Amino acid sequence: MKILIWHVHGSWTSAFIRGSHEYLLPLVPGRGPDGRGRAATYDWPDSAREVPWERLRDEPVDVVVYQRPHEIDLAREWLGRDVPGVYVEHNTPAGDVPRTRHPLADRTDIPIVHVTYFNELYWDNGRAPTRVIEHGIPDPGHLYTGELPRAGVVVNEPVRRTRVAGTDLLPRFAERVPLDVFGMKVNGLPYGTYEDLPQHVMHAELARRRVYLHPYRWTSLGLALIEAMTLGMPVVALAATEAIEAVPPEAGVLSTKVHVLADALHAYAEDPEVASQAGKAARAAALSRYGLGRFLSDWDALLSEV
């Protein structure tokens, strides 16, 4: 198939475009949000190619994968015709959560694909058909050394997303264990910071930390959490949203009590053997549930239906 998809969510797209299809990534002048083209910090296959938006009419697109509501109109305008499509909902609902109605809730022609069962449960999907296709990631390998008795955190825009990302909780954790924060717009935080590293470099650096901290209050399911587990890192996370399904007890500590999580960080930092064993369990769990093969197979089945 030829699949039109926007580069919106780099990590998720990095997994999606590793299937057996041809993936067309719109490109606009300046690489703005509606046409970023290929990612600079990810190693993407040649089957994912940039196409200037004005040339999309010349492409025999089979299916469109939407990730933002306005892309439906963009696709119709740029392709000059209607093409079957699906809508990937990456996010948890915002606002008055129990009553948050999905933008596509009144449509029956475009399936909504949620990336977690939590999301499907909490969104009001209305009449729209829904499907859950859980995350899948390319295996970065068991890179964990845990040589540094520090906690690694991955979060983009931690200042703007303070309460959502749990940035306001970091000082309480930093009292027990030194923190290193990786991501976009992390410079200026009073911890070790690593600004927007290429993915393979970030994985290698993250795996040197003793434990992975996931302080998010409200998120779909951070792909960085799954990646950290696959690296072989033990996990300390808020028991919120889908994390309680993703992290088994032997792989880390989940709680809504910040002091319990802070104690767990300290315990892992002080005992590398225990941390390593929990990390092995985390890796096994992540590979079992979030393997790339299962993810691509699920998507192939849905795209064939559409």
C-alpha positions as CSV (number, residue, x, y, z in Angstrom):
1,M,0.0,0.0,0.0
2,K,0.9,3.7,-0.3
3,I,0.1,5.3,3.0
4,L,-0.1,9.0,3.6
5,I,0.9,9.9,7.1
6,W,2.1,13.1,8.8
7,H,5.2,13.2,10.9
8,V,3.5,14.2,14.2
9,H,4.8,11.8,16.8
10,G,8.4,10.9,16.1
11,S,8.7,7.8,18.2
12,W,5.4,6.3,17.2
13,T,6.0,7.0,13.5
14,S,9.4,5.4,13.8
15,A,7.7,2.1,14.6
16,F,4.8,2.5,12.1
17,I,6.9,3.2,9.1
18,R,8.9,-0.1,9.5
19,G,6.2,-2.1,7.9
20,S,6.1,-3.5,4.4
21,H,4.4,-0.5,2.8
22,E,5.4,2.8,1.2
23,Y,4.9,5.7,3.5
24,L,4.5,9.2,2.2
25,L,5.4,12.1,4.5
26,P,4.1,15.5,3.5
27,L,6.7,18.3,3.2
28,V,5.9,22.0,3.3
29,P,8.3,24.9,3.1
30,G,10.1,25.5,6.3
31,R,9.1,22.0,7.5
32,G,6.3,23.4,9.6
33,P,3.8,21.2,11.6
34,D,1.8,20.3,8.6
35,G,4.7,19.0,6.6
36,R,7.9,18.1,8.6
37,G,8.9,15.3,6.2
38,R,11.4,12.8,7.5
39,A,12.7,13.1,11.0
40,A,16.3,14.2,11.6
41,T,16.9,12.4,14.9
42,Y,15.6,9.0,13.9
43,D,16.9,6.3,11.6
44,W,14.0,5.8,9.2
45,P,14.0,3.3,6.2
46,D,13.9,4.5,2.6
47,S,10.3,3.3,2.3
48,A,9.4,6.4,4.3
49,R,9.9,9.3,1.8
50,E,9.1,13.0,1.8
51,V,6.7,14.3,-0.8
52,P,6.1,18.0,-1.3
53,W,2.5,18.7,-0.5
54,E,1.8,20.1,-4.0
55,R,2.9,16.8,-5.6
56,L,0.6,14.5,-3.5
57,R,-2.1,14.6,-6.2
58,D,0.3,12.6,-8.4
59,E,0.6,9.8,-5.8
60,P,-1.8,6.8,-5.9
61,V,-2.4,6.9,-2.2
62,D,-4.4,3.9,-0.8
63,V,-5.1,5.0,2.7
64,V,-4.5,8.0,4.9
65,V,-3.5,7.8,8.6
66,Y,-4.8,10.9,10.4
67,Q,-3.5,12.1,13.8
68,R,-5.1,15.6,14.0
69,P,-8.6,16.6,13.0
70,H,-7.6,19.2,10.5
71,E,-5.6,16.6,8.5
72,I,-8.9,15.3,7.1
73,D,-9.5,18.5,5.2
74,L,-5.8,18.8,4.3
75,A,-5.8,15.3,2.7
76,R,-8.9,16.0,0.7
77,E,-7.4,19.3,-0.5
78,W,-3.9,18.0,-1.3
79,L,-5.0,14.7,-2.8
80,G,-7.9,16.2,-4.7
81,R,-10.1,13.1,-3.9
82,D,-11.5,11.1,-1.0
83,V,-9.3,8.3,0.2
84,P,-10.1,5.7,3.0
85,G,-8.6,6.6,6.3
86,V,-8.1,5.9,10.0
87,Y,-7.5,8.3,12.8
88,V,-4.9,7.6,15.4
89,E,-5.6,9.1,18.8
90,H,-2.3,9.4,20.7
91,N,-3.6,11.4,23.7
92,T,-5.7,11.0,26.8
93,P,-8.7,13.3,26.8
94,A,-8.3,16.8,28.3
95,G,-10.7,19.1,30.2
96,D,-13.8,17.6,31.8
97,V,-12.5,14.1,31.2
98,P,-15.6,11.9,31.8
99,R,-17.5,14.0,29.3
100,T,-14.7,14.7,26.8
101,R,-16.2,13.9,23.4
102,H,-13.8,12.9,20.6
103,P,-13.6,15.2,17.6
104,L,-14.6,12.3,15.3
105,A,-17.4,11.0,17.6
106,D,-20.1,11.9,15.2
107,R,-18.5,10.1,12.2
108,T,-18.9,6.5,11.3
109,D,-16.7,6.4,8.2
110,I,-13.3,6.9,10.0
111,P,-12.3,4.4,12.7
112,I,-10.6,5.8,15.8
113,V,-7.5,3.8,16.7
114,H,-6.5,4.3,20.3
115,V,-3.0,3.4,21.4
116,T,-4.1,2.2,24.9
117,Y,-7.2,0.6,26.3
118,F,-7.3,3.4,28.9
119,N,-7.7,6.0,26.2
120,E,-10.6,4.1,24.5
121,L,-12.3,3.8,27.9
122,Y,-12.0,7.5,28.9
123,W,-12.8,9.2,25.6
124,D,-16.4,9.6,24.6
125,N,-16.1,8.0,21.1
126,G,-19.8,8.5,20.2
127,R,-20.8,6.6,17.1
128,A,-17.3,6.2,15.7
129,P,-16.0,2.7,15.4
130,T,-12.9,2.2,17.6
131,R,-10.0,-0.1,17.7
132,V,-7.1,-0.4,20.1
133,I,-3.6,-1.1,18.7
134,E,-1.1,-0.9,21.5
135,H,2.3,0.5,21.0
136,G,5.2,-1.4,19.4
137,I,8.8,-0.3,19.3
138,P,12.0,-1.4,17.5
139,D,14.1,-3.3,20.0
140,P,17.1,-1.1,20.9
141,G,18.8,-4.0,22.6
142,H,19.6,-4.7,26.2
143,L,21.9,-1.7,26.7
144,Y,21.5,-1.3,30.4
145,T,24.7,-0.9,32.5
146,G,23.2,1.1,35.4
147,E,26.7,2.2,36.2
148,L,25.5,5.7,37.3
149,P,23.5,5.7,40.6
150,R,21.1,8.3,39.1
151,A,17.6,8.3,37.8
152,G,16.8,9.0,34.1
153,V,13.7,10.9,33.1
154,V,12.5,11.5,29.5
155,V,10.1,14.4,29.0
156,N,9.5,16.9,26.3
157,E,8.7,20.5,27.3
158,P,8.8,19.8,31.1
159,V,8.2,23.5,32.0
160,R,5.1,24.0,29.9
161,R,3.7,20.6,30.9
162,T,4.5,20.9,34.6
163,R,1.6,19.1,36.2
164,V,0.8,16.8,33.3
165,A,4.4,15.6,33.1
166,G,4.9,15.6,36.9
167,T,7.8,18.1,36.6
168,D,6.6,19.7,39.9
169,L,7.3,16.4,41.7
170,L,11.0,16.2,40.5
171,P,12.4,18.2,43.5
172,R,11.0,15.6,45.9
173,F,12.6,12.8,44.0
174,A,15.9,14.7,43.6
175,E,16.2,14.9,47.4
176,R,16.8,11.1,47.3
177,V,18.5,10.4,44.0
178,P,20.3,12.7,41.4
179,L,18.2,13.2,38.3
180,D,19.1,13.4,34.6
181,V,16.4,14.7,32.3
182,F,16.4,14.0,28.6
183,G,14.1,15.6,26.0
184,M,13.1,18.8,24.2
185,K,13.4,22.1,26.0
186,V,14.9,20.6,29.2
187,N,17.8,23.0,29.4
188,G,17.5,25.3,32.4
189,L,16.1,22.7,34.8
190,P,18.2,22.3,38.0
191,Y,19.2,18.7,37.2
192,G,21.5,17.1,34.7
193,T,19.9,17.9,31.3
194,Y,20.4,16.4,27.8
195,E,18.7,18.4,25.1
196,D,17.0,16.6,22.2
197,L,19.6,13.9,21.6
198,P,19.4,11.6,18.6
199,Q,17.4,8.5,19.6
200,H,20.3,6.0,19.6
201,V,22.5,8.4,21.6
202,M,19.7,9.0,24.1
203,H,19.2,5.2,24.5
204,A,22.8,4.6,25.2
205,E,23.0,7.5,27.7
206,L,19.8,6.6,29.4
207,A,20.9,3.0,29.9
208,R,23.8,4.1,32.0
209,R,21.4,5.4,34.6
210,R,20.5,3.0,37.4
211,V,16.7,3.5,37.2
212,Y,14.0,5.0,35.0
213,L,11.6,7.5,36.6
214,H,8.2,8.1,35.0
215,P,6.5,10.9,36.9
216,Y,3.6,11.6,34.5
217,R,0.2,12.2,36.0
218,W,-1.7,12.2,32.8
219,T,-0.4,10.7,29.6
220,S,-1.5,8.1,27.1
221,L,1.5,5.8,27.7
222,G,4.9,7.4,27.2
223,L,6.9,5.5,24.5
224,A,10.0,6.5,26.4
225,L,8.8,4.3,29.3
226,I,8.5,1.3,27.0
227,E,11.9,2.1,25.5
228,A,13.5,2.3,28.9
229,M,12.0,-1.1,29.9
230,T,13.3,-2.6,26.6
231,L,16.8,-1.2,27.4
232,G,16.6,-3.2,30.6
233,M,15.9,-0.5,33.1
234,P,13.9,-0.9,36.3
235,V,10.9,1.5,36.5
236,V,9.6,3.8,39.2
237,A,6.3,5.4,38.0
238,L,3.1,7.0,39.2
239,A,0.3,4.5,39.2
240,A,-1.7,6.5,36.7
241,T,-3.4,5.9,33.3
242,E,-2.0,2.9,31.4
243,A,1.3,2.5,33.4
244,I,-0.4,0.1,35.8
245,E,-1.0,-2.3,32.8
246,A,2.4,-1.8,31.2
247,V,4.7,-2.3,34.2
248,P,4.4,-5.7,36.1
249,P,5.3,-5.8,39.8
250,E,8.6,-7.6,39.2
251,A,9.8,-4.8,36.8
252,G,9.5,-1.8,39.2
253,V,7.5,0.1,41.7
254,L,4.2,1.9,40.9
255,S,2.3,4.0,43.4
256,T,0.3,7.2,43.9
257,K,2.4,7.9,47.0
258,V,5.3,10.1,46.1
259,H,7.3,9.1,49.2
260,V,6.9,5.4,48.3
261,L,8.3,6.2,44.8
262,A,11.1,8.3,46.2
263,D,12.1,5.4,48.6
264,A,12.0,3.0,45.6
265,L,14.3,5.2,43.6
266,H,16.8,5.4,46.5
267,A,16.6,1.6,47.0
268,Y,17.4,0.9,43.3
269,A,20.2,3.4,43.3
270,E,21.7,1.7,46.4
271,D,21.4,-1.9,45.1
272,P,22.6,-2.4,41.5
273,E,21.9,-6.1,41.6
274,V,18.3,-5.7,42.5
275,A,18.0,-2.9,39.9
276,S,19.5,-5.2,37.3
277,Q,17.1,-8.0,38.0
278,A,14.1,-5.7,37.9
279,G,15.4,-4.3,34.6
280,K,15.6,-7.8,33.1
281,A,11.9,-8.4,34.1
282,A,11.0,-5.0,32.6
283,R,12.7,-5.9,29.3
284,A,11.0,-9.2,29.1
285,A,7.6,-7.7,29.7
286,A,8.1,-4.9,27.2
287,L,9.3,-7.3,24.4
288,S,6.3,-9.6,25.1
289,R,3.6,-6.9,25.0
290,Y,5.1,-4.2,22.9
291,G,7.1,-6.0,20.2
292,L,7.3,-4.4,16.8
293,G,6.1,-7.6,15.0
294,R,2.8,-7.6,16.8
295,F,2.3,-3.9,16.3
296,L,2.9,-4.1,12.6
297,S,0.7,-7.2,12.2
298,D,-2.2,-5.4,14.0
299,W,-1.8,-2.4,11.7
300,D,-1.7,-4.6,8.6
301,A,-4.9,-6.2,9.5
302,L,-6.7,-2.9,10.1
303,L,-5.3,-1.2,7.0
304,S,-6.4,-4.2,4.9
305,E,-10.0,-3.9,6.3
306,V,-10.0,-0.1,5.6
